[in-house]
Amino acid sequence: MNTTQKTKRFFIWLGLAFLQLVMTQVVTFLVSLLVIPFGLDMEKFPETHPLLFVIILGITFTAGVFLTGWLALQLRWLKMEPRLPARLVGSFVGAILPLVIALFLYHPLESGNPFFFISMLMTVAGFYVGGWIGGR
């Protein structure tokens, strides 16, 4: 593989990682739109149900990253082995661990908490690390 191909693959990976970060926010926004008709006050939801908030946020972050990565694997933008179950678990663990830590350090969780961004980054990292774990 020559330098041009390596550079191209790096920029594809970088763009995809950025798209995965964006999709964490898109999926979270779409889920919040679905929750509003059920009469939940989204402003007070993190304060009144912090554990449920962390679980929902972990699932939405995981869904955004995993579905984007899955599509990239299907379209062959990423030259990696699929290992989808390991990637799904890696994404979820990467999402949930920083959120649980934030739940104990910052109570109640408020918007602008730095652990939200850390969780998004760890979800993307968990997607790629999940592909390294396990054998053939």
Buried (B, 14 or more C-beta within 10 A) or exposed (E): EEEEEEEEBEEBBEEBBEBBBEBBBBBBEEBBEEEEEEEBEEEEBBEEEBEEBBBBBBBBBBBBBBBBBBBBBEEEBBEBEEBBEBBBBBBBBBBBBBBBEBBEEEEEBEEEBEBBEBBBBBBBBBBBBBBEEEEE
